[in-house]
Amino acid sequence: MKNGEDPLESESHSIHLDHKEFEFSEIFVHQLIHTIEFVLGAVSNTASYLRLWALSLAHSELSSVFYDKVLLLAWGYNNTIVLIVGIIVFICATVGVLLVMESLSAFLHALRLHWVEFQNKFYEGDGYKFTPFSFTSLTDEDGI
């Protein structure tokens, strides 16, 4: 490099960057789309937790109704047969409705969280075909 020569202008130090001209409208639209997606995701997550809260309230009310209207009602008759029938109905209602409903809702919510909310964080629709891992494809590429 010669004296007085700008190091950025010399051929040995020149860097050719391919960059586009800054366009505010494209950046604005891109950020607007991300903002809308973020707000919708926050509302969706809030609604998901509110749905879980509402289900827990429903299960709490169902269990209190079964307890009050079946078990305590049967206990109030002071009859052994009515008490045994009341306990059997209470157990069947508790197992049949509450446990099955709770298991089904837990399964469906876990499935929803995995496939809808978790998958959105990592999925990119960039146009590449998905090819699952396979040992046969490895051996075919190596020529073995």
N, C-alpha and C positions, 0 to 999 in steps of 0.2 A: 504494500500500500504506500502510496506517495504522500508526502507532506501536504497538508491542506485538503486532502481528499476525504470526503465523507465516507465512513466505513459502511454505511447502509447503501451507498450508491455503487460501491465496487462490485464487480461481477462475482468475486469469490464469496462475498457475504450477502449477495442478493437472495431474497426469499420470495418465491412466487406463491402467494396465497390466493386460492380461488375462493373468494367470498362474495356473497350477494350484497347488493345495496340494501341498506336498512330501510325496511318498510314498516312504518308504525301500524298501519291497518292490519297487516298479517299478524304482528305480535299482539295487537289488541284483541283480535278475534280468537287467536290461540289461547290467550290468557283468560278470555271470557268463557270459552268452552271449558277450560280446566276449573274455573271458579264455579260454573254451573254444576259440573260433575262432582266437585267437592261438597257443595251445598246439598245436592241430591243424595250423596253418600252419607252425609251427616244426618239428614232427615231419615234416610232408610235405616241407619243403625239405631237411631233413637226410637223409631217405630218398632224395630225388632225387639229392643229391650222393653218397650212399653207393652208389646204383645206378650212377652214372657211374664211381665208383672201382672197383666190382666189374667193370664192363665193360672198363675199362682193364687190370685184372689178367687177365681172361680173354683179351684180345687179346695181352697180353704172353706168357701161357703158350702160346697157340696159335702165336705166332711162334717161340717157343723150341722147341716140338715140331716144327714144320715144319723149322726149321734143323737140329736134332739128328737127327731121324729120317729126313729126306729128303736134305738137302744133305751133311751130314757122313758119312752112311752111304754115299751114292754116291761121295763123295771117297775113302773107305777101300778101295774095290775096286780102285783103280789101273787102271781100264779106261775108255777114252775114251767108248765108247758108253754105258756105265752112268752116267758122269759127265754126259754131255749129256742123257740121259733124266732123271737126277736134277735137273739144273738146270731143265729144262722143267717137271717136276712141281712143283718148288719155286716157280717163277715163277707157274704156274697156280694153285697152292694159295694163294700169297700174294695174288695179284690177285683170284682168285675168292672166297676166303673172307674174308680180312682186310680188303681194301679195300672190297669190296661190303658186308660186314657193318658196317664202321666208318662208311661213308657212310650206310647205312640207319639206324644207331643215332643218328648225329649229326642226321640229318634229323628222325627221330621225337622226339628229345629237344628239339630247337629248336621243333618244332611244339607239343609238350606245354608247354614253358615259355611260349610265346606264348599259347596258348589256355586253359591251366588256371591257371597261376600269375600271369601278367601281367594277364589279363583280370579275375581276382578283385579286383585292387587298384582297379579303376575302375568295375566294374559295380555298379549300384544298381538293385534291383528295386523301383522306386517307382511302377510302374503306368502310365508314359507309353509310348505306342506309338512305336517307332522309325520315323522317316521319313528315309530317306537324302537327301543333298543332290542336288538336281536343278535344272538351269537352266530346265526347262519349268515347274516349280512356281513359280519366281520370276516368270516372265513371266505366268503365269496369275493370280497375286495382284496384279500391277501393272495388269492389264487391257490389256496390250499385245498 
